[in-house]
């Protein structure tokens, strides 16, 4: 199974010098992309759903939610990031591996050890089913750059000219695939609300009228209010009623 090429990495450490050192080292590890920094376990828990890191470089000793507690929380999450502990404690590796850590680095972290840990993470992520998980992502290529949009983050799909605009939690992008193709691939995911629009069923929270009097959908996690056509209005109302 192929290893992934870029590992989205979040540093979690309450000490600025330690964070700065890890940043410098990561700059020399070509497989990694630094997507964020957290100064506590609580902050990391808030950032993980938005940043969707593949890897946490995680300290143990932090105020509030420490590294071990955070790793324990991650064990109950679907598609949790891999964890590599980076800590001054030399004697807690067994506990760390009980928390499903991929590796355990003792500070000061050396470049060679970090590179070896990243190779382990790459193999771990491949074994964890990256090839299978690929079917749960939409791929958008714009200007030669490919973006993967997690299906669970998609809010709405709108057909526009030859493309399909994907509205998702972090923004929007375009696909070369048609609504018909996307609807056929994930039939349980979408509800058609217009001849040119599909919405994610799990995001639907209700109906309301716009200032112009048209029916629009209220979606969870966004201010986006897609228009419901008259033809689809009865089906949308039935779905909302049966979902209550």
N, C-alpha and C positions, 0 to 999 in steps of 0.2 A: 504494500500500500504506500503511495507517495506521501512524503512528509510535507507539511504545510510550509509555505515559503516565507510568510511574515507572521510573527507572533506578537499580537497586540498585548502590551505589557503595562501593568499598573504597579507603581512603587507605593508601598504602604509602610511608612516609618515616621515616628514622631520627632526624630532628630534631623534637623536641616543638614548637618555635615554628612550624615549617612546617606540621606537622599541625594545630595550633590555628588557623592562618590559613585553611587549606583547609576546616576544619570551619565556621568563621564564614561563609566565602563560600558553601559549599554550602547553608547555612541560608537563603540568599537566592535559591537556584536551585530553583524549584518542581518541576522535573522529576525531581530527584534525591532519593533516600532513602539516607542514610548507614547502612550495615549493619555496618561494622567499620573498625578501624584496625590496621595492622601496622607494626612498627618495623624490619622487615628483609624481604628477599626470601624467606628461609627460612620466616619466620612467615607470610608471605602465601601461600606454597604450601600450608601446612597449613590456612589459613582458607578458601581458595577452594572446595574441595569441600563444606565445611559451609555456607558463607554464600551460595554461588552468585551472586556479584556479576555485574552486567552490565558494569560499568566499573571499571577500576583507574585512580586518579590516582597516578602512579608516579614516584618520584624516581629519578635515575640513580645518584648516588654514595651507596652504602650498604656497610657491611662484609659480608663473605661474598658471598652472591648479590646482585649489584648489579642495578639496574633493567634494563639491557640484557640481562643473562643471564636474568633472570626473563621478560622479554618473549620472548626466544628459546625458552625452555621452553614458554611458552604457545602458540607457533606449532604445536607438535606435539599440542596437546590438542583434543579434540572440544568444541565449544561453549565455547570459551575466551572470557573477558570481553574487551571492547574496552579498549584502552590509550590513555590520554592522559598523556604525560610532563609532569611539572611539575618543572623542574630549573634549577639555577643555570648550567648549561653552555649557552651560546648557539650553539655550533658543532657540535652532534652530531645535528642534526635529520635529516640524510640517513641516518645509521645507524639512528635511531629509526624512520623510515618503512620501512627495510628489515626492521624487526622488526614490521611491520604496525601501527604506531601510527596512530591516527585523527587525533591532533593533538599539537602540541608547544608547551608554554607555558614561558616563561622567568620565573623568580622575580625579583622578587615578583609572584605571579600576580594579575592584575587581574580584577575581577568581570566586566567586559565580555568579556574574552577567555575566561574560564571558561564564561560563558553561551553564547558562540559555539561553543566546543568541545563543550559538551553537546548543542547542536543538531546538530552533525556526528555525534556518537555516536548520537543518536536516529535519524537517517537511515541511518547505517551498520547499526544493529541491525535496522532494518526491511528493508533490502536483504539482510541476511544470512539472512533467511528466518524472521522471527518468526511470520508467518502460517502457514507450513508447520509450524514447530516446535510450534505450538499443538496439533497432533494428538498430540504426545508428552507432554502434560500432562493431569492430571485436575484439574477445577475443582470446588472445594468452596466453597459459600456458606453461612456460618453467621452469624446475627445481622446480616445485611446486608453482611458483609465476605467478600470472595472471596479464596481462597487457591489458588495454583497448585502442584500437587504433581508434580514431575518423575516420569515413569513409571519411570525407572531407580532412583529412591529408594524405590519402594513395596516393602514387605515382604510384606504380607498384606492381604486383603480379607475382611471378615466381615459377613454379612447379619444385621441386628438390627432387628426390627420392620419399619418402612417404609423404613429407611435402610441404607446400607452404610458400615461403619466402615473407614477406610483407615489402616492402620498403616504409617508410613514412617520414614525414617532420623531425621527431626527431631521426630517425635511422632505424633499421630493427629488425624484429622478425620473428618467424615461427608460422604457424597454422597447425592444424591437418586436416583441410578441404581441399578438392581438388579444383582446378580451376573451374571445372564444377559446383560444388556446389555453389561456390562464384559467378560465372557468372549467375547462375540461380536465386540466391537470389536477386541480384542487377543488372538486365540486362541493365538498362539505365546508370549505373555507368561506365562500362568498355568498352574498345575497344580491341579486340584481335589483337595482333601484331605478334604472333608466336604461334605455337602449345603449347608452355609451358609458355606463358606470356600474361598477361592482363595489360593495363594501364588505369589510370583514365582519362576519356575524357576531363574533365575540366582543366587538367594539361598539355595537349598537346599544344605546341607552334610552332612546325615545324619539318621538316626532314633535315638531313644533312648526308654526307658520312663520315665514320670513316677513319682512316689512312689506314686500310686494304681494303677499298672500299665498305664495307657493309653499308646498310642504317640503320641509328639510329635515334631515336626520341629525340627531344629537349623538355624537360619537365620544367614547371615552378617551381621555388623554389628548384632546385637541379642540381648538375652536373652529375647526373646519366643519361646515354645514352643507353637505352635498344635497342637491335637489332631487326629490323623488318625483318621478313622472306620474301623471294621472293613471296611466295604464298599470303601473306597478304598485300604486298606493294601497290597494286592498291586500295584496300579498305581504307588503311590508307591515301593515297593521296587524295582520294575522300572525306574522312571525313575532312581533313584539308582544302580542297578547299571549301567545303560547309559551313565550320565554319567561313570563312573569312567575 
